Structures are given as structure tokens and as C-alpha cells.
Amino acid sequence: MTVTPEEKSPVSPASSDLLRSARELVPLLARNAEQAERDRRLSEETVKSLVGAGMFKLAVPKRYGGHEASLRTLIDVSAVLAEGDGSSSWVVSVCNSVAWVVSLFPEQAQDEVFKADPEAKVSGVLTPSATAHRVEGGFRVSGRWHYASGAWHADWALIGFPVPDSTGQIVDQGMALVPATDYTVEESWFVAGMRATGSNCLVAEDIFVPEHRVLSVPKAMAGEYPPQRSGGSLPRAAIAQFLTGAPLVAPQLGLGRAALELVKARSAAKAITFTFFEKQRDSAAFQLQLAKATQKIDSAHLHVRRAADDIDAAAARGEALDPLSRLRARADLSGAVGHVTEAIDLLLTAHGAGSFADANPLQRIWRDSAVGARHAILQPQMIEEMYGKALLGVEEQISPLV
């Protein structure tokens, strides 16, 4: 078996165990991927297997029985899962990223989610598409939230809402932690790729959210979390960068690797139509395309690794990344996704028109990657502009996600 990039690097024994467990799941995920796509949700067998392997508690604090893994480990494990199925990896990485956000809440809220069930799955949408009014002890909230990946399987959800004062004046943007019994899931996820993520709409009507289950988004972005937190360094990571690296970028790395291995494996038996090449692998033109795609995938891994290591190292020191380092990390992560999508496009061309046959997993890899790469947080042009401004000392802000 080809040695994968995450296995070439020094990892802790705990990380090695998680990576081994993830790799053991790849055949099952690949086997269930086609049906899951048709159903627009992960199969029960897939979810149970992921739970059994501890994949939904990667970012859960250790005091609740979670792994509290580093961002680097979370990315590496999620990338391995994507080699079997992009949607499975996406759901795991999103749920773990939201579980990490839960670790920023007051400990009373954390206890409610994880103390009874360390395997609790948490979906989330931070867009404040809601209305709210303050009441004694908290807020009454109503709204609709698109798009909540893993909504079918979640026990809790994190939802964004505008925070009013007692007069109704909006004074903050908040995120509220609510149990699945407080909302309904409305089917709305009819898309070209990442179909099995079940990223549907959450709907809630006049639900009560207690004060301890609300966190200020601007304060979280600034690294100001409730003082009663306890545990390791992981909750000190940079939030915008953490939420980009784990759920959005990690699946892309695995999808790129899966596409590369598939095209390489089939090149020994696949001819090049209208040429005398009976095997693609004998063609210099094919070799050049494969080499170029491999370099792009390698570049993606290198950029992601630098970003993850910077974020983890700062968290371990108990320090916040400075603004320039934050933007470099965002540029690394967004740029890595671009490298993977370009690599997959090269591999599709090299493999030929058969890439798009329904029976060929390559077309699902392509669609999953293409849809995932267009997530609003990634926006390569906007991130490049932000990074360029920072490099030049231009103070203009065009996004709160620094």
C-alpha cells in the first residue's frame, strides 16, 4: 500500500491509533458511498462504524472521554476518511469542528452535551438567520438555518442569531447551543456533490435558549472565551482558521489522494483512444499530467501542514496567532483547496471521458471536491486580498474572519 503523507510525518501514539482506525474504515465507506449519495444521507452502518471507531469525539475534551486531538491530527484523520467517501469525511470533520466550538462554551453547557454522551454529534450553522428577544434567563429564538451538515445524525446544533438587549436593540452576534428536540430538519439539500452530507435546513420556532448556552461570535473570534473553561490547549486555537482547516480542507486532501490512486491504478490496463498506446502509463503525455497533478496535491499537503502546525503550536503556548499569521494560515488553507481542485481536473483529463461514467467513483470524487471547494469561508480571492493587505500593512478590513 502506498504510504500516505500523514503517515510519513512524526505522530503521537494516540494519533497513530486514530489514523489506523480511520484507514480501517475506508473500504466500508467506499462500499456505502454510492447508496448514501442516492439516499442523501450517510447509512446507519456507516454512522455506527464511525461512532464505534471514535471518529465523532476527536475534538471532544478528554475530561468527557474524548480524544481532544490536535488540529493536525483532526485534519489527517478526516483526510483518510475522505479516501473512502468525501461526504463521510465532511460530516465527521464538521461535527468535530462544532464539538470543538462547544469546548469554548461555559462548562455547564459542555456538561449538558458531553457529560452524558461523549459521542454526541453536533451540527451547526453560524449564519444569524433568526430573530430573538431577551427573556429572563436567556432568549427566545426563531429561525431557519442553511446548511447544517450531518443534520440527520446530530444530537445538538449550534445556531447563529442576532443578540438583542432588553429594548430589542441588536448588540451582538451570538451562537446558541440547542438540543435536537428543539428544532426540525427540513429537506433542502439537493445538490451536485457532497450529497450524502445531508446538509439540510434547521427550523426552530420560539425556542428558549438559556444564557449559559450562548457564546458571542465577535468575542470568540478575538479569543475571549468564558473563564470557567478547563482542560488542555486545544480550545485556545484560532477559531476562523480551525473552522476552515478541519471541516473544509481535510476532506479535499483525501479526495485528491483518492483520485490520484484511482487514475494511477487504472493506467496499467486503460488504453489511450485513437493512439497506439495500449496502456496510459506508457505515454509521456500521461506521465507529465500525472506528475503535475501529484505536485499540486503535494503542495496542498505542505500548505495545510504549515497552517495546522502554526495553529497548534500557538495554542500549545497559550498564545493567539498574530493577525498576519492568521491570514497566512487562511491563505495556506484556501490555496490548498485550489491546488486539489486543479489536480483533480488534471486527473480527469488524463483518465479520459470514462471519468464521468456513473460507475466510475472518479466522477463522485470530482463532484464532491467541486462542491466542497465553493464553501463561503474559503473564498480564495477575498482571502488573497486580505492577506495581501496584511503583507503591505494596509489596515482596511473586508471580513470579520481574520
C-alpha positions as CSV (number, residue, x, y, z in Angstrom):
1,M,0.0,0.0,0.0
2,T,1.2,3.5,-0.8
3,V,2.4,5.4,2.2
4,T,0.2,8.4,2.6
5,P,1.5,11.9,3.5
6,E,0.2,11.9,7.1
7,E,1.9,8.6,7.8
8,K,5.3,9.9,6.7
9,S,5.3,12.5,9.4
10,P,6.1,12.0,13.1
11,V,2.8,11.5,15.0
12,S,2.0,10.6,18.6
13,P,0.9,7.1,19.5
14,A,-2.6,8.3,20.1
15,S,-2.7,9.9,16.6
16,S,-1.3,6.8,15.1
17,D,-4.1,4.7,16.6
18,L,-6.7,7.2,15.3
19,L,-5.2,7.1,11.8
20,R,-5.1,3.3,11.8
21,S,-8.8,3.2,12.9
22,A,-9.7,5.7,10.1
23,R,-7.9,3.7,7.5
24,E,-9.6,0.5,8.5
25,L,-12.9,2.3,7.8
26,V,-12.0,3.3,4.2
27,P,-13.3,0.1,2.4
28,L,-16.6,0.3,4.2
29,L,-17.1,4.0,3.5
30,A,-16.2,3.4,-0.2
31,R,-18.7,0.5,-0.4
32,N,-21.5,2.5,1.1
33,A,-20.8,5.8,-0.7
34,E,-22.9,5.3,-3.8
35,Q,-26.1,4.3,-1.9
36,A,-25.5,7.1,0.6
37,E,-25.4,9.6,-2.2
38,R,-28.7,8.3,-3.6
39,D,-30.3,8.5,-0.1
40,R,-28.7,11.9,0.5
41,R,-27.6,10.8,4.0
42,L,-25.0,8.5,5.4
43,S,-26.1,4.9,6.0
44,E,-26.8,3.7,9.5
45,E,-23.9,1.2,9.1
46,T,-21.5,4.0,8.2
47,V,-22.6,6.2,11.1
48,K,-22.4,3.3,13.6
49,S,-19.0,2.3,12.3
50,L,-17.7,5.9,12.6
51,V,-19.1,6.1,16.2
52,G,-17.6,2.8,17.1
53,A,-14.1,3.9,15.9
54,G,-14.4,7.1,18.0
55,M,-14.5,9.4,14.9
56,F,-17.1,11.7,16.4
57,K,-15.1,12.5,19.5
58,L,-11.8,13.6,18.0
59,A,-12.3,17.2,19.3
60,V,-14.3,16.4,22.4
61,P,-12.4,17.3,25.6
62,K,-10.5,14.5,27.3
63,R,-12.4,15.0,30.6
64,Y,-15.5,13.7,28.9
65,G,-13.7,10.7,27.3
66,G,-12.9,12.5,24.1
67,H,-9.6,12.5,22.2
68,E,-9.1,16.3,22.3
69,A,-6.8,15.7,19.2
70,S,-4.7,18.5,17.7
71,L,-5.9,20.3,14.6
72,R,-3.2,18.5,12.6
73,T,-4.5,15.1,13.8
74,L,-8.1,16.0,13.1
75,I,-7.1,17.0,9.5
76,D,-5.1,13.9,8.9
77,V,-7.8,11.6,10.2
78,S,-10.5,13.3,8.2
79,A,-8.4,13.2,5.1
80,V,-8.0,9.4,5.4
81,L,-11.8,9.0,5.7
82,A,-12.3,11.0,2.5
83,E,-10.3,8.4,0.6
84,G,-13.3,6.2,1.1
85,D,-16.1,8.8,0.9
86,G,-16.0,12.6,0.8
87,S,-19.4,13.0,2.5
88,S,-18.5,10.8,5.4
89,S,-15.3,12.8,6.0
90,W,-17.2,16.1,5.7
91,V,-19.8,15.1,8.3
92,V,-17.1,13.8,10.7
93,S,-14.9,16.9,10.3
94,V,-17.8,19.3,10.6
95,C,-19.3,17.6,13.7
96,N,-15.8,17.6,15.3
97,S,-15.2,21.2,14.5
98,V,-18.6,22.2,16.0
99,A,-17.7,20.0,19.0
100,W,-14.6,22.0,19.4
101,V,-16.6,25.2,19.4
102,V,-18.7,23.7,22.2
103,S,-15.5,23.4,24.2
104,L,-15.4,27.2,24.1
105,F,-18.7,27.5,26.0
106,P,-19.2,27.7,29.7
107,E,-18.6,24.3,31.3
108,Q,-22.3,24.0,32.3
109,A,-23.2,23.9,28.5
110,Q,-20.3,21.4,27.8
111,D,-21.6,19.1,30.6
112,E,-25.1,19.1,29.0
113,V,-23.7,18.0,25.7
114,F,-20.8,15.6,26.5
115,K,-21.1,14.5,30.1
116,A,-23.9,12.0,29.4
117,D,-22.7,11.2,25.9
118,P,-19.1,11.8,24.8
119,E,-20.1,10.5,21.3
120,A,-22.8,13.3,21.0
121,K,-22.8,14.6,17.4
122,V,-23.2,18.4,17.0
123,S,-24.2,20.1,13.7
124,G,-24.0,23.8,13.2
125,V,-24.7,26.9,11.2
126,L,-23.3,30.2,12.4
127,T,-25.2,32.4,10.0
128,P,-27.5,34.6,12.2
129,S,-30.6,33.9,10.1
130,A,-33.0,34.2,13.0
131,T,-34.9,36.6,15.3
132,A,-34.6,36.7,19.0
133,H,-35.8,38.6,22.1
134,R,-34.4,38.6,25.6
135,V,-36.3,37.0,28.4
136,E,-35.5,36.1,32.0
137,G,-32.5,33.7,32.0
138,G,-31.9,33.8,28.3
139,F,-33.5,34.3,24.9
140,R,-36.5,33.1,22.8
141,V,-35.2,32.3,19.3
142,S,-36.9,31.5,16.0
143,G,-35.3,31.0,12.6
144,R,-34.2,28.9,9.7
145,W,-30.5,27.8,9.2
146,H,-28.9,26.6,6.0
147,Y,-26.9,24.4,5.6
148,A,-26.4,22.0,8.6
149,S,-24.1,19.2,7.5
150,G,-24.9,15.9,9.3
151,A,-28.3,17.3,10.5
152,W,-29.9,13.8,10.2
153,H,-27.5,12.3,12.7
154,A,-26.9,15.2,15.1
155,D,-28.0,15.3,18.8
156,W,-27.4,19.0,19.1
157,A,-26.9,22.0,16.9
158,L,-25.1,25.3,17.1
159,I,-27.1,28.1,15.5
160,G,-26.3,31.8,14.9
161,F,-28.7,34.6,15.9
162,P,-28.6,38.4,16.4
163,V,-28.4,39.1,20.1
164,P,-30.8,41.9,21.4
165,D,-30.7,43.8,24.6
166,S,-33.8,44.3,26.8
167,T,-35.1,47.1,24.5
168,G,-34.8,44.9,21.3
169,Q,-31.7,46.7,20.1
170,I,-29.2,44.3,18.4
171,V,-26.0,44.5,20.4
172,D,-24.1,41.4,19.4
173,Q,-23.9,38.3,17.2
174,G,-24.3,35.1,19.1
175,M,-24.3,31.3,18.6
176,A,-26.7,29.2,20.6
177,L,-26.4,25.6,21.5
178,V,-29.7,23.7,21.2
179,P,-30.8,20.1,21.5
180,A,-32.2,18.3,18.5
181,T,-35.6,18.1,20.3
182,D,-35.9,21.9,19.9
183,Y,-35.7,22.0,16.1
184,T,-36.8,20.1,13.0
185,V,-34.8,19.2,9.9
186,E,-36.3,20.3,6.6
187,E,-35.0,18.6,3.5
188,S,-33.4,21.2,1.2
189,W,-30.0,19.7,0.2
190,F,-30.5,18.9,-3.5
191,V,-27.0,19.5,-4.9
192,A,-24.4,18.2,-7.4
193,G,-21.9,16.9,-4.8
194,M,-21.4,16.1,-1.2
195,R,-25.0,14.8,-1.4
196,A,-24.7,12.4,1.5
197,T,-23.8,15.1,4.0
198,G,-27.5,15.8,4.4
199,S,-26.7,19.5,4.8
200,N,-30.3,20.4,5.3
201,C,-32.2,23.3,6.9
202,L,-32.8,23.5,10.6
203,V,-36.1,25.1,11.6
204,A,-36.9,26.4,15.1
205,E,-39.9,28.3,16.4
206,D,-39.8,30.3,19.6
207,I,-37.4,28.1,21.5
208,F,-35.9,29.0,24.8
209,V,-32.1,29.2,24.9
210,P,-30.6,29.7,28.4
211,E,-27.8,32.3,28.8
212,H,-25.1,29.7,29.5
213,R,-25.7,28.1,26.1
214,V,-24.9,31.3,24.2
215,L,-21.5,32.5,23.1
216,S,-20.5,35.8,21.5
217,V,-19.2,35.3,18.0
218,P,-17.0,38.5,17.9
219,K,-15.5,37.7,21.3
220,A,-14.8,34.1,20.2
221,M,-13.1,35.5,17.1
222,A,-11.0,37.7,19.3
223,G,-10.1,34.7,21.6
224,E,-12.2,35.9,24.5
225,Y,-13.9,32.8,25.9
226,P,-15.7,32.1,29.3
227,P,-13.1,31.9,32.1
228,Q,-14.6,28.8,33.6
229,R,-13.2,26.6,30.9
230,S,-10.8,23.8,32.0
231,G,-8.7,21.3,30.1
232,G,-5.9,21.4,27.6
233,S,-4.6,23.8,25.0
234,L,-6.9,22.8,22.1
235,P,-9.7,25.4,22.9
236,R,-7.1,28.2,22.5
237,A,-6.7,27.6,18.8
238,A,-7.6,30.3,16.3
239,I,-11.3,29.9,15.6
240,A,-11.6,31.0,12.0
241,Q,-8.6,29.0,11.0
242,F,-9.7,25.9,13.0
243,L,-13.1,26.0,11.3
244,T,-11.5,26.3,7.9
245,G,-8.8,23.6,8.3
246,A,-10.8,20.8,9.8
247,P,-14.2,20.7,8.1
248,L,-13.4,22.3,4.7
249,V,-9.9,21.4,3.8
250,A,-9.3,18.0,5.3
251,P,-11.8,16.2,3.0
252,Q,-10.2,17.8,0.0
253,L,-6.8,16.3,0.8
254,G,-8.3,12.8,0.9
255,L,-10.4,13.3,-2.2
256,G,-7.2,14.4,-4.1
257,R,-5.3,11.3,-2.9
258,A,-8.2,9.0,-3.8
259,A,-8.4,10.5,-7.3
260,L,-4.7,10.1,-7.8
261,E,-4.6,6.5,-6.7
262,L,-7.5,5.5,-8.8
263,V,-6.1,7.1,-12.0
264,K,-2.7,5.5,-11.3
265,A,-4.1,2.1,-10.7
266,R,-6.2,2.0,-13.9
267,S,-3.5,3.4,-16.1
268,A,-1.9,-0.1,-16.4
269,A,-4.9,-1.5,-18.2
270,K,-6.5,1.5,-19.8
271,A,-5.6,2.4,-23.4
272,I,-5.4,5.9,-24.9
273,T,-8.1,6.0,-27.6
274,F,-7.0,7.0,-31.1
275,T,-3.4,6.3,-30.3
276,F,-1.1,3.3,-30.3
277,F,-0.8,3.3,-26.5
278,E,-2.4,0.2,-25.1
279,K,-1.6,1.4,-21.6
280,Q,-1.9,5.0,-20.4
281,R,1.1,4.6,-18.1
282,D,3.4,4.2,-21.2
283,S,2.6,7.6,-22.6
284,A,4.9,10.5,-21.8
285,A,1.9,12.9,-22.1
286,F,0.0,10.9,-19.4
287,Q,3.1,10.7,-17.2
288,L,3.5,14.5,-17.3
289,Q,-0.1,15.1,-16.4
290,L,0.2,12.6,-13.5
291,A,3.4,14.3,-12.3
292,K,1.8,17.7,-12.4
293,A,-1.3,16.6,-10.5
294,T,0.9,14.9,-7.9
295,Q,2.9,18.0,-7.3
296,K,-0.3,20.0,-6.8
297,I,-1.6,17.5,-4.2
298,D,1.8,17.5,-2.5
299,S,1.7,21.4,-2.4
300,A,-1.7,21.3,-0.8
301,H,-0.5,19.0,1.9
302,L,2.6,21.1,2.6
303,H,0.5,24.3,2.9
304,V,-2.1,22.6,5.1
305,R,0.6,21.2,7.3
306,R,2.3,24.6,7.9
307,A,-1.1,26.2,8.8
308,A,-2.1,23.4,11.1
309,D,1.3,23.3,12.8
310,D,1.3,27.1,13.3
311,I,-2.2,27.0,14.8
312,D,-1.5,24.0,17.1
313,A,1.9,25.5,18.3
314,A,0.3,28.8,19.2
315,A,-2.5,27.1,21.1
316,A,0.1,24.9,23.0
317,R,1.9,28.1,24.0
318,G,-1.3,29.7,25.2
319,E,-0.8,32.5,22.7
320,A,-3.0,34.0,20.0
321,L,-1.7,34.0,16.4
322,D,-0.9,37.5,15.3
323,P,-3.1,38.9,12.5
324,L,-0.5,38.3,9.8
325,S,0.0,34.7,10.8
326,R,-3.8,34.2,11.0
327,L,-4.2,35.4,7.4
328,R,-1.2,33.4,6.2
329,A,-2.9,30.3,7.7
330,R,-6.2,31.2,5.9
331,A,-4.3,31.7,2.7
332,D,-2.5,28.4,3.1
333,L,-5.7,26.5,3.7
334,S,-7.7,28.2,0.9
335,G,-4.8,27.9,-1.5
336,A,-4.5,24.2,-0.7
337,V,-8.1,23.6,-1.8
338,G,-7.3,25.3,-5.1
339,H,-4.3,23.0,-5.6
340,V,-6.5,19.9,-5.1
341,T,-9.3,21.0,-7.4
342,E,-6.7,21.8,-10.1
343,A,-5.1,18.4,-9.6
344,I,-8.4,16.6,-9.9
345,D,-9.2,18.4,-13.1
346,L,-5.8,17.3,-14.5
347,L,-6.5,13.7,-13.4
348,L,-10.0,13.7,-15.1
349,T,-8.4,14.8,-18.3
350,A,-5.6,12.3,-18.1
351,H,-8.0,9.5,-17.3
352,G,-10.4,10.4,-20.2
353,A,-14.1,10.6,-20.8
354,G,-14.6,7.4,-18.8
355,S,-14.1,9.6,-15.7
356,F,-17.7,10.7,-16.0
357,A,-19.4,7.3,-16.1
358,D,-21.8,6.7,-13.3
359,A,-20.0,3.5,-12.4
360,N,-16.7,5.3,-12.0
361,P,-16.0,6.7,-8.5
362,L,-13.9,9.4,-10.0
363,Q,-17.0,11.4,-11.0
364,R,-18.3,11.4,-7.5
365,I,-14.8,12.5,-6.2
366,W,-14.8,15.3,-8.7
367,R,-18.3,16.5,-7.8
368,D,-17.7,16.2,-4.0
369,S,-14.5,18.2,-4.3
370,A,-16.0,20.8,-6.6
371,V,-19.0,21.5,-4.2
372,G,-16.9,21.5,-1.1
373,A,-14.3,23.8,-2.6
374,R,-17.0,26.5,-3.1
375,H,-17.8,26.9,0.6
376,A,-18.2,30.6,1.5
377,I,-15.5,30.6,4.2
378,L,-12.9,29.6,1.6
379,Q,-13.4,32.4,-1.0
380,P,-9.8,32.4,-2.4
381,Q,-9.9,35.9,-4.0
382,M,-11.2,37.5,-0.8
383,I,-8.6,35.7,1.3
384,E,-5.8,36.6,-1.1
385,E,-6.9,40.2,-0.9
386,M,-6.9,40.1,2.9
387,Y,-3.5,38.5,3.0
388,G,-2.1,41.0,0.5
389,K,-3.4,43.9,2.6
390,A,-1.8,42.5,5.7
391,L,1.5,42.0,3.9
392,L,1.5,45.6,2.8
393,G,0.3,47.0,6.1
394,V,-3.0,48.1,4.7
395,E,-5.4,48.3,7.7
396,E,-8.7,48.1,5.7
397,Q,-10.8,45.2,7.0
398,I,-13.1,43.4,4.5
399,S,-14.1,40.5,6.7
400,P,-14.5,39.7,10.4
401,L,-12.9,36.3,9.8
402,V,-9.3,37.3,10.3
